[in-house]
Amino acid sequence: MAHGYETGRLDLPFVGFCTFGKSPIATDWDRIDADVAVLGAPFDAGTQWRAGARFGPRAIREASTLFSFGHAGAYDHEDDIVYLPQDGCRMVDIGDADIVHTDTVRSHANIEQAVRKILAAGALPVVLGGDHSINIPCIAAFSGEEPFHLVQIDAHLDFVDERHGVRHGHGNPMRRAAERPWVSGLTQLGIRNVSSTARDGYDAARAMGSDILSVRQIRKLGIEAVVARIPPGRRCYLTIDIDGFDPSIAPGTGTPSHGGFTYYEVLELLDGIARRNPVVGIDLVEVAPDYDHTGGTAILGAQLLMNVIGRVLHHRPRLR
């Protein structure tokens, strides 16, 4: 006798394996077959103050399960677009790069190797940090690829060259990126207030091709005008530090800075980029769940990534 039950698994967020968006697991990195491959980089030995971002990938993955069930894609009624359709988005979670405690060189090398495997498979790398130093091996993995423009969402410039011998910490990644010949320029958005970078760091960043805007400057210019400053049609890599958001919505991070972005400001910036520029890689860093007592910061990171991945894939065919 029929009881009106639906067949199959409901697969609620708290059931099953905790991969990003409940994507299939791909453990053989030589046989990645997907449009998007998500990698964890649980490294936080580059931090200068509060550690804990090593647990960010797990927290983001758990939060992402909230957006993984009950849909044949994600319909956005404002855009009238179905993002992440089941028949048009093959996303896998390849697990984490191996981290060697106290060894930045080997840990970063493992992250770089994993990103190279994703690129070799023709998939979009989406890397979950970890502190912002993990961007250094992510960018290094693109050697031999076509040049791209780097867009950073952050409270801090992260353009320190060297301090007390440290060149690969979370204050250095944008300087290291600017030194790469395949990085054609940088747009640094959200930079504000007291920072780890001295004035000569800002001068060096601008001299090396960086366009730097604070949250208040962006609000005065407007989203469309800011997006228009990025070279149109240029390949772009997106690096998103969660402390670019205001700590009222993103307290779970090691170096919070007041006066940050709201959710929709960042989404509209990244949506504008995805409409005009092919996106070749994404990382989201500095989620530290020990300071995220409601889980809201991890949810913010997961929700932003889901929306940005959807927009990148939706607009990519037109931009090729």
DAPE-V817149 format. One record per pair of residues at least 6 apart in sequence whose C-alpha atoms are under 7 Angstrom apart, sorted by the first residue. I is the first residue (numbers start at 0). J is the second residue. D is the distance in whole Angstrom. If there is no record, write none. Layout:
i=I j=J d=D
i=I j=J d=D
//
This chain:
i=10 j=68 d=7
i=11 j=68 d=6
i=12 j=64 d=5
i=12 j=65 d=5
i=17 j=60 d=6
i=17 j=61 d=6
i=18 j=60 d=6
i=18 j=92 d=6
i=19 j=60 d=5
i=19 j=63 d=6
i=19 j=64 d=7
i=19 j=92 d=6
i=20 j=60 d=7
i=20 j=63 d=5
i=20 j=64 d=5
i=20 j=66 d=6
i=20 j=67 d=5
i=21 j=64 d=6
i=21 j=67 d=6
i=22 j=90 d=6
i=22 j=91 d=5
i=22 j=92 d=6
i=23 j=91 d=5
i=23 j=92 d=6
i=24 j=91 d=6
i=24 j=92 d=5
i=24 j=93 d=6
i=25 j=31 d=7
i=25 j=91 d=6
i=25 j=92 d=6
i=25 j=93 d=5
i=26 j=93 d=6
i=28 j=116 d=6
i=29 j=116 d=7
i=31 j=120 d=6
i=32 j=120 d=7
i=33 j=89 d=5
i=33 j=90 d=6
i=33 j=91 d=6
i=33 j=122 d=6
i=34 j=88 d=6
i=34 j=89 d=5
i=34 j=90 d=6
i=34 j=122 d=5
i=34 j=123 d=6
i=35 j=89 d=6
i=35 j=90 d=5
i=35 j=91 d=6
i=35 j=122 d=5
i=35 j=123 d=5
i=35 j=124 d=6
i=36 j=90 d=6
i=36 j=91 d=5
i=36 j=92 d=6
i=36 j=93 d=6
i=36 j=117 d=6
i=36 j=122 d=6
i=36 j=123 d=6
i=36 j=124 d=5
i=36 j=125 d=6
i=37 j=91 d=6
i=37 j=92 d=5
i=37 j=93 d=6
i=37 j=124 d=6
i=37 j=125 d=5
i=37 j=126 d=6
i=38 j=92 d=6
i=38 j=93 d=6
i=38 j=94 d=6
i=38 j=95 d=6
i=38 j=125 d=6
i=38 j=126 d=5
i=38 j=127 d=6
i=39 j=56 d=5
i=39 j=94 d=6
i=39 j=95 d=4
i=39 j=96 d=6
i=39 j=126 d=6
i=39 j=127 d=5
i=39 j=128 d=6
i=40 j=56 d=7
i=40 j=95 d=6
i=40 j=96 d=6
i=40 j=110 d=7
i=40 j=126 d=7
i=40 j=127 d=6
i=40 j=128 d=5
i=40 j=129 d=5
i=40 j=133 d=7
i=41 j=52 d=7
i=41 j=53 d=4
i=41 j=54 d=6
i=41 j=55 d=7
i=41 j=56 d=6
i=41 j=128 d=6
i=41 j=129 d=5
i=42 j=53 d=5
i=42 j=98 d=7
i=42 j=128 d=7
i=42 j=129 d=5
i=42 j=130 d=6
i=43 j=50 d=6
i=43 j=51 d=7
i=43 j=52 d=6
i=43 j=53 d=5
i=43 j=129 d=5
i=43 j=130 d=5
i=44 j=101 d=7
i=45 j=130 d=6
i=45 j=132 d=6
i=45 j=167 d=7
i=45 j=168 d=4
i=45 j=169 d=5
i=46 j=130 d=7
i=46 j=168 d=6
i=46 j=169 d=6
i=48 j=253 d=7
i=49 j=253 d=5
i=50 j=253 d=6
i=51 j=287 d=5
i=51 j=289 d=7
i=52 j=128 d=7
i=52 j=129 d=5
i=52 j=130 d=6
i=52 j=285 d=5
i=52 j=286 d=5
i=52 j=287 d=4
i=53 j=129 d=5
i=54 j=287 d=6
i=54 j=288 d=7
i=55 j=128 d=6
i=55 j=129 d=6
i=55 j=286 d=5
i=55 j=287 d=5
i=55 j=288 d=6
i=56 j=127 d=5
i=56 j=128 d=6
i=56 j=129 d=7
i=58 j=288 d=6
i=58 j=297 d=6
i=59 j=297 d=5
i=59 j=298 d=7
i=59 j=300 d=7
i=59 j=301 d=6
i=62 j=297 d=6
i=62 j=298 d=5
i=62 j=301 d=6
i=63 j=298 d=7
i=63 j=301 d=5
i=63 j=302 d=7
i=71 j=84 d=6
i=71 j=85 d=6
i=72 j=81 d=6
i=72 j=82 d=6
i=72 j=83 d=5
i=72 j=84 d=4
i=72 j=85 d=6
i=73 j=81 d=5
i=73 j=82 d=5
i=73 j=83 d=6
i=73 j=84 d=7
i=74 j=80 d=6
i=74 j=81 d=4
i=74 j=82 d=6
i=75 j=81 d=6
i=82 j=309 d=5
i=82 j=310 d=7
i=82 j=313 d=7
i=83 j=309 d=5
i=96 j=109 d=6
i=96 j=110 d=5
i=96 j=113 d=6
i=97 j=106 d=7
i=97 j=109 d=6
i=98 j=106 d=5
i=99 j=105 d=7
i=99 j=106 d=5
i=107 j=133 d=7
i=107 j=136 d=5
i=108 j=136 d=7
i=110 j=136 d=6
i=110 j=137 d=7
i=111 j=136 d=5
i=111 j=137 d=6
i=111 j=139 d=7
i=111 j=140 d=5
i=114 j=124 d=6
i=114 j=137 d=6
i=114 j=140 d=6
i=115 j=140 d=5
i=117 j=124 d=6
i=118 j=124 d=7
i=123 j=279 d=6
i=123 j=280 d=6
i=124 j=280 d=5
i=124 j=281 d=6
i=125 j=280 d=6
i=125 j=281 d=5
i=125 j=282 d=6
i=126 j=281 d=6
i=126 j=282 d=5
i=126 j=283 d=6
i=127 j=282 d=6
i=127 j=283 d=5
i=127 j=284 d=6
i=128 j=283 d=6
i=128 j=284 d=4
i=128 j=285 d=6
i=129 j=284 d=6
i=129 j=285 d=6
i=130 j=169 d=6
i=130 j=284 d=6
i=130 j=285 d=5
i=131 j=169 d=5
i=131 j=172 d=7
i=131 j=240 d=7
i=131 j=284 d=6
i=131 j=285 d=6
i=132 j=167 d=6
i=132 j=168 d=5
i=132 j=169 d=4
i=132 j=171 d=7
i=132 j=172 d=6
i=134 j=172 d=6
i=135 j=172 d=5
i=135 j=175 d=7
i=135 j=176 d=7
i=138 j=176 d=7
i=142 j=181 d=7
i=145 j=181 d=7
i=146 j=181 d=4
i=146 j=182 d=6
i=146 j=183 d=6
i=147 j=181 d=6
i=147 j=182 d=5
i=147 j=183 d=6
i=147 j=233 d=6
i=147 j=234 d=5
i=147 j=235 d=5
i=147 j=236 d=7
i=148 j=182 d=6
i=148 j=183 d=5
i=148 j=184 d=5
i=148 j=185 d=6
i=148 j=233 d=7
i=148 j=234 d=6
i=148 j=235 d=5
i=148 j=236 d=6
i=149 j=182 d=7
i=149 j=184 d=6
i=149 j=185 d=5
i=149 j=186 d=6
i=149 j=235 d=6
i=149 j=236 d=5
i=149 j=237 d=6
i=150 j=185 d=6
i=150 j=186 d=5
i=150 j=187 d=6
i=150 j=235 d=7
i=150 j=236 d=6
i=150 j=237 d=5
i=150 j=238 d=6
i=151 j=186 d=6
i=151 j=187 d=5
i=151 j=188 d=6
i=151 j=237 d=6
i=151 j=238 d=5
i=151 j=239 d=6
i=152 j=187 d=6
i=152 j=188 d=5
i=152 j=189 d=6
i=152 j=238 d=6
i=152 j=239 d=5
i=152 j=240 d=6
i=152 j=243 d=6
i=153 j=188 d=6
i=153 j=189 d=5
i=153 j=190 d=6
i=153 j=239 d=6
i=153 j=240 d=5
i=153 j=242 d=6
i=153 j=243 d=4
i=154 j=189 d=5
i=154 j=190 d=4
i=154 j=191 d=6
i=154 j=242 d=6
i=154 j=243 d=5
i=154 j=256 d=6
i=155 j=190 d=5
i=155 j=191 d=7
i=155 j=194 d=6
i=156 j=190 d=6
i=156 j=196 d=6
i=157 j=169 d=7
i=157 j=170 d=4
i=157 j=171 d=5
i=157 j=172 d=6
i=157 j=173 d=6
i=157 j=196 d=7
i=158 j=170 d=6
i=158 j=171 d=5
i=158 j=172 d=7
i=158 j=173 d=5
i=158 j=174 d=4
i=158 j=196 d=6
i=158 j=200 d=6
i=158 j=204 d=7
i=159 j=170 d=6
i=159 j=171 d=5
i=159 j=174 d=6
i=159 j=196 d=6
i=159 j=200 d=6
i=160 j=166 d=6
i=160 j=171 d=6
i=160 j=174 d=6
i=176 j=182 d=7
i=177 j=207 d=7
i=184 j=208 d=5
i=184 j=209 d=6
i=185 j=208 d=6
i=185 j=209 d=5
i=185 j=210 d=6
i=186 j=209 d=6
i=186 j=210 d=5
i=186 j=211 d=6
i=187 j=209 d=7
i=187 j=210 d=6
i=187 j=211 d=5
i=187 j=212 d=6
i=188 j=211 d=6
i=188 j=212 d=5
i=188 j=213 d=6
i=189 j=212 d=6
i=189 j=213 d=4
i=189 j=214 d=5
i=189 j=243 d=6
i=189 j=259 d=7
i=190 j=212 d=6
i=190 j=213 d=5
i=190 j=214 d=7
i=191 j=213 d=5
i=214 j=259 d=6
i=214 j=260 d=7
i=217 j=225 d=7
i=222 j=268 d=6
i=226 j=268 d=7
i=226 j=271 d=6
i=226 j=272 d=6
i=231 j=275 d=6
i=231 j=276 d=6
i=232 j=275 d=6
i=232 j=276 d=5
i=232 j=277 d=7
i=233 j=276 d=6
i=233 j=277 d=7
i=234 j=276 d=6
i=234 j=277 d=5
i=234 j=278 d=6
i=234 j=279 d=6
i=235 j=276 d=6
i=235 j=277 d=6
i=235 j=278 d=5
i=235 j=279 d=6
i=236 j=278 d=6
i=236 j=279 d=5
i=236 j=280 d=5
i=236 j=281 d=6
i=237 j=280 d=6
i=237 j=281 d=5
i=237 j=282 d=6
i=238 j=281 d=6
i=238 j=282 d=5
i=238 j=283 d=6
i=239 j=282 d=6
i=239 j=283 d=5
i=239 j=284 d=6
i=240 j=283 d=6
i=240 j=284 d=5
i=240 j=285 d=6
i=241 j=249 d=7
i=241 j=283 d=7
i=241 j=284 d=6
i=241 j=285 d=6
i=241 j=286 d=6
i=242 j=249 d=7
i=242 j=252 d=6
i=242 j=254 d=7
i=242 j=255 d=5
i=242 j=256 d=7
i=243 j=259 d=6
i=243 j=260 d=6
i=244 j=259 d=5
i=244 j=260 d=4
i=244 j=261 d=6
i=245 j=256 d=7
i=245 j=257 d=6
i=245 j=258 d=6
i=245 j=259 d=4
i=245 j=260 d=5
i=245 j=261 d=7
i=246 j=255 d=6
i=246 j=256 d=7
i=246 j=257 d=6
i=248 j=296 d=7
i=249 j=295 d=7
i=249 j=296 d=5
i=250 j=290 d=7
i=250 j=291 d=6
i=250 j=296 d=6
i=251 j=286 d=6
i=251 j=287 d=5
i=251 j=288 d=6
i=251 j=289 d=7
i=251 j=290 d=4
i=251 j=291 d=4
i=251 j=296 d=6
i=252 j=285 d=6
i=252 j=286 d=5
i=252 j=287 d=5
i=252 j=290 d=7
i=253 j=285 d=7
i=253 j=287 d=6
i=266 j=303 d=7
i=269 j=307 d=7
i=270 j=307 d=7
i=270 j=310 d=6
i=273 j=310 d=6
i=273 j=311 d=5
i=273 j=314 d=7
i=274 j=314 d=6
i=276 j=318 d=7
i=277 j=315 d=6
i=277 j=318 d=6
i=278 j=311 d=6
i=286 j=296 d=7
i=286 j=297 d=7
//
